[in-house]
């Protein structure tokens, strides 16, 4: 699993094209229960990399892909997955 697995392309008519956005429903589903074919450790690692990359980009060059609501979903998902692994966050 990679951080990019949590980013999808969506068409926005009002913007006139396709944009890369968070797959927030998938992250939120992972917060509630693990996926059968992906281990929680892989999910946690990918979510941590995604959050780190987004927050670093936000703080340095302002090219982040996630809006405030999305980074919140990612961090909540990361906390829940780490909890299942008995890792404090």
Secondary structure, 3 states (H helix, E strand, C coil): CCHHHHEEEEEEHHHCEEEEEECHHHHHHHHHCCCCCCCHHHHHHHHHHHHHHHHHHHHHCCCCCCCHHHHHHHHHHHHHHHHHCCCCC
